[in-house]
Amino acid sequence: MSHTNNTETQTYTYNDSQVKIITVFTEDGKATALVEDENGELFEVEKDLLR
């Protein structure tokens, strides 16, 4: 019997790169996303900038 991890991975576009959200945190009402790009680089962006 196989088990499927049902974690949703959503892919977004940021600066013409495909990125995956690792986590989102909110500070002072502003949502910031920690994302990983195709090269495995991690960086923070405003969540509203992701498309």
Number of C-alpha atoms within 10 A of each C-alpha: 3 4 5 6 6 6 6 6 9 9 16 16 13 16 9 8 12 16 24 21 20 14 11 14 12 11 7 5 7 10 13 17 20 17 23 18 17 10 9 10 9 14 13 14 15 14 18 10 12 17 12
